């Protein structure tokens, strides 16, 4: 398999439908600060009756304990928060579109959620203004690995084994066997979904943030968040050889080298707590039809 063939398979495959309309609209809203309002999120959410019903059910659940019955989508978004709704809908839509393939993908999906949480936490610390954009880029950063495994599971497992035995980065092993790597493939898929260019770039460049030009800060956040998710115990492949973090990325997140380890250690606890919370909300959000779609995380 060469790079040209792999890209064509990515762009033309019928096995991977486009991201649902509501999720796409909400991700677009991530890129515009004025769109993160209760009114605009409620208006987008109302396009999908099923998602509206799930949102109302979550707002009325014991997770929130709102003192009166929540009967409108506007009030539900107010109770839950526009950011929470956006993140839950994006997560649910991605799982629905590329759903976990048995338990083999469970650790990867849990790593993805933890990376989203980590990117959001780092964005708060660095005052990056678009927290939802950071979460979306973190959640989707390894989406190319899902596609590679779906297209050729044996070759993908061989890449993991090669990376382990040769102690090389997984993306290097992927390029040797596929002609491309999961970062580039993820960028192609994100483009096909019509996601904002900043998120596409963060996915495609998260292992090499120094090449990002459209949004270097977002790409740096995802690069650090990827490692932070591993540190918090959500590594999707324990065999993967640890790689040093980019000094270029650190300049955006923590310029002082003496404070970097303490930052990662402190935020690791936040990621564990927030990732568990995200999973609880996600399970409640989908309980009616797909309660078992995302198995309990196995932290390492």
Secondary structure by P-SEA (a helix, b strand, c coil): ccaaaaaaaaacccccccccaaaaaaaaaccccccccaaaaaaaaaccaaaaaaaaaaaaccccccccccccaaaaaaaacaaaaaaaaaaaaaaaacccccccaaaaaaaaaaaaaaaaaaaaaaccccaaaaaaaaaacaaaaaaaaaacaaaaaaaaaaaaaacccaaaaaaacccccaaaaaaaaaaaacccaaaaaaaacccccccccccaaaaaaaaaaaaaaaaaccccccccccccccaaaaaaccccccaaaaaaaaaaaaaaaaaaaaaaaaaaaccccccccccccccc
